[in-house]
Amino acid sequence: MEAALRSMFQSLAKNASANKLAKKYGLHFGARRFVAGETIANAIECVKALNAKKIAATLDHLGEFVFTEEEAKQSADMCLLTLDHIYLAKVESHLSVKLTSLGLDINKELCIDNMRAILDRAKKYHNFVRIDMEDFLHCEAAIEIYEELRQKYDNVGLVIQAYLYRTEEDMKRLHQIKANLRLVKGAYKESPNVAFPEKSDVDKNFCKIIKMHLLNENYTAIATHDEKIIDFAKDLVSEHHIAADMFEFQMLYGICVDLQNKLVDEGYKVRVYVPYGVDWFGYFMRRLAERPANIWFVVKNLFK
Ligand SMILES: Cc1cc2nc3c(=O)[nH]c(=O)nc-3n(C[C@H](O)[C@H](O)[C@H](O)COP(=O)(O)OP(=O)(O)OC[C@H]3O[C@@H](n4cnc5c(N)ncnc54)[C@H](O)[C@@H]3O)c2cc1C
């Protein structure tokens, strides 16, 4: 039952018609728990509230299904605007971006040009941009683009997913350019030909790559709500005397808030990923897929 629900939510996340419909009707079904709001003003308010609790943020302007150069350009403009607002509001927040929303499926060069414009703007504000990792089909292109951008920019990071078989080799490759990585388990529906189907294997690989990247003296964002993985990372940094400015914990907006606060109280750097925008449906479906028990949360909100 749980696997079927997971698969259904992962498929819905990629369904263009469902996304279009959701966009038209606004933030509903309890999505507000996971999404800061539809406007940049909502997003900045949310970041201010996090910063007041000593939690940093990374803002993501949600955007899926970009099919034209014009749409990719609009998406890049929203990223620039988000950077402007972060600067003007003097809040502590990075920016997270998705390469498909910047035109990766249309033209790789267009996507790189959009990234360059975003990184130049971020550099002007001494800010940092992280490239989210999408499904397996976009993984190699994302790494290649990151390698190219890294030649000129030091304010850019990438995400790597523990569930992919290729990840260990990718980590060795990315160590060559001292990549700043966010490590995650992985949120997309992938075939067992490319990704570990068993959660225990994903968790094992997650610990392995956290250790690899930290001991290779690279900046590591450990992005998880899994307390066992967090405890593993805490023990590792303590045992190997890893400096506090070489790693941080990251979590998603609205998930495990008590754990976020507890880590801050313990003195760790914590950053929360804050998505906003009208294109919230795909993101929301991926959050439901991670924890199908969240479906009850949706049902409750249907009757509100
Ligand atoms: C900051 C951040 C950025 C991310 N960026 C990417 C990315 O670029 N690409 C990508 O593929 N994935 C990304 N992810 C998602 C990630 O891949 C996982 O799907 C997600 O974090 C759930 O896995 P987990 O590590 O928390 O462990 P799990 O074992 O899935 O969860 C551990 C515990 O956390 C809680 N939990 C986890 N998810 C939820 C949820 N949705 N609702 C309620 N409780 C929950 C539950 O208590 C669960 O028992 C990101 C995650 C974070 C935290």
The ligand as an SDF file (V2000), in Angstrom:
LIG
                    3D

 53 58  0  0  0  0  0  0  0  0999 V2000
   17.5690   20.7080    2.3040 C   0  0  0  0  0  0  0  0  0  0  0  0
   17.1700   19.5820    1.4120 C   0  0  0  0  0  0  0  0  0  0  0  0
   17.3640   19.7020    0.0520 C   0  0  0  0  0  0  0  0  0  0  0  0
   17.0290   18.6390   -0.7970 C   0  0  0  0  0  0  0  0  0  0  0  0
   17.3480   18.6980   -2.1380 N   0  0  0  0  0  0  0  0  0  0  0  0
   17.1270   17.6270   -2.9170 C   0  0  0  0  0  0  0  0  0  0  0  0
   17.5760   17.5990   -4.2710 C   0  0  0  0  0  0  0  0  0  0  0  0
   18.1610   18.5570   -4.7930 O   0  0  0  0  0  0  0  0  0  0  0  0
   17.3190   16.4790   -5.0160 N   0  0  0  0  0  0  0  0  0  0  0  0
   16.6840   15.3870   -4.4670 C   0  0  0  0  0  0  0  0  0  0  0  0
   16.5100   14.3860   -5.1790 O   0  0  0  0  0  0  0  0  0  0  0  0
   16.2670   15.4010   -3.1890 N   0  0  0  0  0  0  0  0  0  0  0  0
   16.4670   16.4730   -2.4150 C   0  0  0  0  0  0  0  0  0  0  0  0
   16.0430   16.4570   -1.1030 N   0  0  0  0  0  0  0  0  0  0  0  0
   15.1210   15.3870   -0.6470 C   0  0  0  0  0  0  0  0  0  0  0  0
   15.8530   14.1530   -0.1830 C   0  0  0  0  0  0  0  0  0  0  0  0
   16.3950   13.4860   -1.2910 O   0  0  0  0  0  0  0  0  0  0  0  0
   14.8920   13.1970    0.5480 C   0  0  0  0  0  0  0  0  0  0  0  0
   13.8780   12.7800   -0.3410 O   0  0  0  0  0  0  0  0  0  0  0  0
   14.2320   13.8000    1.7900 C   0  0  0  0  0  0  0  0  0  0  0  0
   15.1250   14.5810    2.5080 O   0  0  0  0  0  0  0  0  0  0  0  0
   13.6770   12.6820    2.7260 C   0  0  0  0  0  0  0  0  0  0  0  0
   14.7180   11.8640    3.1320 O   0  0  0  0  0  0  0  0  0  0  0  0
   15.3990   11.9260    4.6010 P   0  0  0  0  0  0  0  0  0  0  0  0
   16.8840   12.0120    4.3960 O   0  0  0  0  0  0  0  0  0  0  0  0
   14.8270   12.9820    5.4130 O   0  0  0  0  0  0  0  0  0  0  0  0
   15.1810   10.4820    5.2130 O   0  0  0  0  0  0  0  0  0  0  0  0
   13.8730    9.5850    5.3880 P   0  0  0  0  0  0  0  0  0  0  0  0
   14.3740    8.2620    5.8400 O   0  0  0  0  0  0  0  0  0  0  0  0
   13.0240    9.6480    4.1660 O   0  0  0  0  0  0  0  0  0  0  0  0
   13.1010   10.3090    6.5590 O   0  0  0  0  0  0  0  0  0  0  0  0
   13.5600   10.3300    7.8930 C   0  0  0  0  0  0  0  0  0  0  0  0
   12.4560   10.9240    8.7600 C   0  0  0  0  0  0  0  0  0  0  0  0
   12.2480   12.2860    8.4040 O   0  0  0  0  0  0  0  0  0  0  0  0
   10.8780   12.6100    8.4120 C   0  0  0  0  0  0  0  0  0  0  0  0
   10.4660   12.9670    7.0240 N   0  0  0  0  0  0  0  0  0  0  0  0
   11.1760   12.7900    5.8980 C   0  0  0  0  0  0  0  0  0  0  0  0
   10.5080   13.2600    4.8220 N   0  0  0  0  0  0  0  0  0  0  0  0
    9.3300   13.7320    5.3080 C   0  0  0  0  0  0  0  0  0  0  0  0
    8.1950   14.3450    4.7040 C   0  0  0  0  0  0  0  0  0  0  0  0
    8.1470   14.5660    3.3840 N   0  0  0  0  0  0  0  0  0  0  0  0
    7.1640   14.6960    5.5010 N   0  0  0  0  0  0  0  0  0  0  0  0
    7.2070   14.5060    6.8350 C   0  0  0  0  0  0  0  0  0  0  0  0
    8.2630   13.9290    7.4620 N   0  0  0  0  0  0  0  0  0  0  0  0
    9.3000   13.5550    6.7130 C   0  0  0  0  0  0  0  0  0  0  0  0
   10.1490   11.3870    8.9010 C   0  0  0  0  0  0  0  0  0  0  0  0
   10.0320   11.5080   10.2940 O   0  0  0  0  0  0  0  0  0  0  0  0
   11.0980   10.2660    8.5410 C   0  0  0  0  0  0  0  0  0  0  0  0
   10.9390    9.1470    9.3610 O   0  0  0  0  0  0  0  0  0  0  0  0
   16.4190   17.4850   -0.2450 C   0  0  0  0  0  0  0  0  0  0  0  0
   16.2470   17.3760    1.1270 C   0  0  0  0  0  0  0  0  0  0  0  0
   16.6250   18.3920    1.9580 C   0  0  0  0  0  0  0  0  0  0  0  0
   16.4540   18.2130    3.4310 C   0  0  0  0  0  0  0  0  0  0  0  0
  1  2  1  0
  2  3  1  0
  2 52  2  0
  3  4  2  0
  4  5  1  0
  4 50  1  0
  5  6  2  0
  6  7  1  0
  6 13  1  0
  7  8  2  0
  7  9  1  0
  9 10  1  0
 10 11  2  0
 10 12  1  0
 12 13  2  0
 13 14  1  0
 14 15  1  0
 14 50  1  0
 15 16  1  0
 16 17  1  0
 16 18  1  0
 18 19  1  0
 18 20  1  0
 20 21  1  0
 20 22  1  0
 22 23  1  0
 23 24  1  0
 24 25  2  0
 24 26  1  0
 24 27  1  0
 27 28  1  0
 28 29  2  0
 28 30  1  0
 28 31  1  0
 31 32  1  0
 32 33  1  0
 33 34  1  0
 33 48  1  0
 34 35  1  0
 35 36  1  0
 35 46  1  0
 36 37  1  0
 36 45  1  0
 37 38  2  0
 38 39  1  0
 39 40  1  0
 39 45  2  0
 40 41  1  0
 40 42  2  0
 42 43  1  0
 43 44  2  0
 44 45  1  0
 46 47  1  0
 46 48  1  0
 48 49  1  0
 50 51  2  0
 51 52  1  0
 52 53  1  0
M  END
$$$$
